[in-house]
Amino acid sequence: MARSLRYHPLFDSDVLDASEWYDRRQLLLGADFVVRVQKAIGQLSSDPTRRTSVEHGVRYWPVERFPYVVFFDFTETEVLVLGVMHTSQESKKWLSRRG
């Protein structure tokens, strides 16, 4: 049975902010970032235990080509995507803002 996807309310702003930052550096780089985030979410939602690490009680999945990870949690029926974080950020502090 496939798990449903649910996104934290701050997820969209995470992706949009990063995408806009990359587009200011190189045309269409932000679009590539969005595609790679979507790919990561597709992969993690199909098998959330594969290639993931646990940090501060939640799992994360790397975003291909970019220094970002997707933080998420899951149950038998659902995957909750908490957001995308640049790997230079302090994850414990970032996660504490997700409530």
C-alpha positions in Angstrom: 0.0 0.0 0.0 1.4 3.4 -1.0 1.8 6.0 1.8 0.1 9.4 1.4 2.2 12.5 1.3 1.7 15.4 3.7 3.8 18.5 3.7 4.7 20.8 6.6 3.3 24.4 6.0 6.8 25.8 5.6 7.8 23.3 2.9 6.8 25.4 0.0 8.7 28.5 1.2 11.8 26.3 1.8 11.8 25.2 -1.8 10.8 28.6 -3.2 13.5 30.5 -1.3 16.2 28.1 -2.4 15.0 28.0 -6.0 14.9 31.7 -6.3 18.4 31.9 -4.8 19.8 29.5 -7.4 18.0 31.2 -10.2 19.7 34.5 -9.3 23.0 32.7 -9.7 22.3 30.8 -12.9 19.2 30.8 -15.2 17.1 27.6 -14.7 19.3 26.3 -11.8 16.3 26.9 -9.5 14.1 24.8 -11.7 16.7 22.0 -11.6 16.7 22.3 -7.8 12.9 21.9 -7.7 13.0 18.8 -10.0 15.7 17.2 -7.8 13.7 17.9 -4.6 10.7 16.3 -6.3 12.8 13.3 -7.3 14.1 12.9 -3.7 10.6 13.0 -2.3 9.4 10.4 -4.9 12.3 8.1 -3.9 11.8 8.5 -0.1 8.1 8.1 -0.3 8.4 4.8 -2.2 10.8 3.4 0.4 11.4 5.7 3.4 13.8 3.3 5.1 16.2 3.1 2.1 19.3 5.4 2.1 18.1 7.5 5.0 19.8 8.6 8.2 18.1 9.6 11.4 19.0 12.9 13.1 17.2 14.4 16.1 14.4 11.9 15.8 13.6 12.4 12.1 15.0 11.1 8.9 16.6 12.9 6.1 17.2 12.2 2.4 19.9 14.0 0.3 18.9 16.1 -2.7 21.0 15.0 -5.7 23.5 17.7 -6.9 22.6 20.3 -4.3 23.8 20.7 -0.7 20.3 20.1 0.7 18.5 17.4 2.5 14.8 16.6 2.8 13.7 16.1 6.4 10.8 13.7 6.9 9.0 11.3 9.1 6.7 8.4 8.3 4.1 6.0 9.5 2.6 2.9 7.9 0.1 5.1 6.0 1.8 8.5 5.6 5.0 10.4 4.8 5.3 13.8 6.4 7.8 16.0 4.6 9.0 18.6 7.1 11.1 20.6 4.6 14.4 21.1 2.8 17.4 22.4 4.6 20.8 23.5 3.4 23.4 21.2 4.9 25.4 24.2 6.3 22.5 24.9 8.7 22.4 23.5 12.2 19.8 20.8 11.9 18.6 20.8 15.5 17.9 24.5 15.5 16.2 24.2 12.1 14.0 21.3 13.2 13.0 23.1 16.4 11.3 25.8 14.2 9.2 23.1 12.6 7.4 22.5 15.9 
